[in-house]
Amino acid sequence: MKIQPLVALSSLALLVTALQARAAVRYVDGALATGAGTGASWADAYSGAASLQTALAAAVSGDEIWVKAGTYLPSTTGVRTASFTMKSGVAIYGGFNGTEATLSARNWKTNITILSGDLLGNDTASANYTENSYHVVLGTGAAVTAILDGFTVRAGYANGASASNQDKGGGILIVSSGAPTVRNCIFVSHRCTFGGGAGYIYAAQATFADCEFNDNNGASYGGAFDTNAVTSTFTRCIFRNNTAARAGAVETYGGGNTTYTNCLFAGNRSTGSGGGAAIWIGVSSSVVNARNCTFAGNVATTVAGGVNTTSAGTLNASNCVFWGNTGPGGATAANQINAGGGTNAVSWSIVQGGFTGTSNLSTDPMFVSAATGDYTLGTGSSGIDSGSNPLVPAGVTTDLLGALRFVDIPSVPDTGSGTAPIVDRGAYELASAVLPCIGDLTNNGVIDGGDLGVLLGGWGGSVTGDLDGNGVVNGADLGMLLGNWGPC
């Protein structure tokens, strides 16, 4: 193996890192009692109850805001209209312990950083929400370069005036322009009185990756999200235990086009006549694209515990699993996917009760433990090595858990479409007993220039090339790839 090319490539990556490092980092530590409070370092971080808002006010395009673990409120004086407002070109990162020198050193799962709408700190499971923020985060007008990454966003309550959109999007509101990027965030315990418990998106767009939306209540429309006239994407996201009268998890309305890849919808509930416990689609040629998603254990009072595609709506689904979704009559085929005047194009999927389409199956996917919410595939599942490789979106190399998306199980015949390894159906890939070849992003059995190109193409992001699973593609991932250079 020649060393010179690798040295040159390493130098190139270091140059990219150096260029990125020129942006200012503003440090936030709400509990800090010492220091100059300039935000220039952890020792002199912005501090106090309004520290994050101070950092946001000072930040300009190109800046990063690093936020130490703790709880931060959008208002320290009980102003319900206050929100954490995202800015174009500004990246807000949570998950630090206050000693890190690099972004890759943080652990957002361990260092819990909360953006809370509970302005008085008195919420219970069923009361004391009326003084909470209408929207904890505001993404209106923020470009794709506005980033929110590594936070738990909780307890927004949008129960205000409809004309001001204060009855929508307790967690995040994005209306009339904007396309922010949200990664590695958990939206939990939000409420509203119109639609979109966790978020409302109208005439705008957004990108969500590696996020969870749990236990949100959307009142009339969309327990997690109500989307209207939008183009948005959700990648490796979980929608669990959300509730609304129509669209227990997500509603796509008014010409919207929404794409879900490697996502799980489980335990969501539609309690009214509209149905669609996981997704409701309708009005003005609205389209939902689902790729390698799992819809399981969702419950509708009326129709379609899974997806309800109504007038002028379209569902395009492939490599998905629809199983155990219930409504009147139990877990029937109509309660997995219903065409209430809309169009469903479903292929290479597992649908309980059967569904017309190319290579669909109706055999039990054999979840590891549906009773405890574990919807990974068990050994012997008909979903293993039976999907369609050509229908996996370009650039997708990992599943919902961040494990390799294409893994061959030698004991299972390849019954899917494409060249082995064949993708599994659903949001999860059954891991091989053989340790995967870390860095083989092109799945060709060798780590070479093709894999390097894929990693550099995802540099600075959180999806393709994140080999160490820390939420950002950077020099640490490059080092892992170069360290494994050559045949697996």
Secondary structure as GFF3:
##gff-version 3
##sequence-region A 1 488
A	DSSP	alpha_helix	4	21	.	.	.	ID=ss1
A	DSSP	beta_strand	25	28	.	.	.	ID=ss2
A	DSSP	alpha_helix	51	58	.	.	.	ID=ss3
A	DSSP	beta_strand	64	68	.	.	.	ID=ss4
A	DSSP	beta_strand	70	72	.	.	.	ID=ss5
A	DSSP	beta_strand	84	85	.	.	.	ID=ss6
A	DSSP	beta_strand	91	96	.	.	.	ID=ss7
A	DSSP	three_ten_helix	103	105	.	.	.	ID=ss8
A	DSSP	beta_strand	113	116	.	.	.	ID=ss9
A	DSSP	beta_strand	137	138	.	.	.	ID=ss10
A	DSSP	beta_strand	147	149	.	.	.	ID=ss11
A	DSSP	beta_strand	152	154	.	.	.	ID=ss12
A	DSSP	beta_strand	157	158	.	.	.	ID=ss13
A	DSSP	three_ten_helix	162	164	.	.	.	ID=ss14
A	DSSP	beta_strand	172	175	.	.	.	ID=ss15
A	DSSP	beta_strand	181	183	.	.	.	ID=ss16
A	DSSP	beta_strand	186	188	.	.	.	ID=ss17
A	DSSP	beta_strand	191	192	.	.	.	ID=ss18
A	DSSP	beta_strand	199	202	.	.	.	ID=ss19
A	DSSP	beta_strand	205	209	.	.	.	ID=ss20
A	DSSP	beta_strand	212	214	.	.	.	ID=ss21
A	DSSP	beta_strand	225	228	.	.	.	ID=ss22
A	DSSP	beta_strand	231	235	.	.	.	ID=ss23
A	DSSP	beta_strand	238	240	.	.	.	ID=ss24
A	DSSP	beta_strand	243	246	.	.	.	ID=ss25
A	DSSP	beta_strand	250	253	.	.	.	ID=ss26
A	DSSP	beta_strand	257	261	.	.	.	ID=ss27
A	DSSP	beta_strand	264	266	.	.	.	ID=ss28
A	DSSP	beta_strand	269	275	.	.	.	ID=ss29
A	DSSP	beta_strand	279	282	.	.	.	ID=ss30
A	DSSP	beta_strand	287	291	.	.	.	ID=ss31
A	DSSP	beta_strand	294	296	.	.	.	ID=ss32
A	DSSP	beta_strand	299	300	.	.	.	ID=ss33
A	DSSP	beta_strand	307	310	.	.	.	ID=ss34
A	DSSP	beta_strand	314	318	.	.	.	ID=ss35
A	DSSP	beta_strand	321	323	.	.	.	ID=ss36
A	DSSP	three_ten_helix	333	335	.	.	.	ID=ss37
A	DSSP	beta_strand	337	340	.	.	.	ID=ss38
A	DSSP	beta_strand	343	347	.	.	.	ID=ss39
A	DSSP	beta_strand	350	351	.	.	.	ID=ss40
A	DSSP	beta_strand	367	369	.	.	.	ID=ss41
A	DSSP	three_ten_helix	370	372	.	.	.	ID=ss42
A	DSSP	beta_strand	374	377	.	.	.	ID=ss43
A	DSSP	three_ten_helix	389	391	.	.	.	ID=ss44
A	DSSP	beta_strand	446	447	.	.	.	ID=ss45
A	DSSP	alpha_helix	449	457	.	.	.	ID=ss46
A	DSSP	alpha_helix	475	483	.	.	.	ID=ss47
A	DSSP	beta_strand	486	487	.	.	.	ID=ss48
###
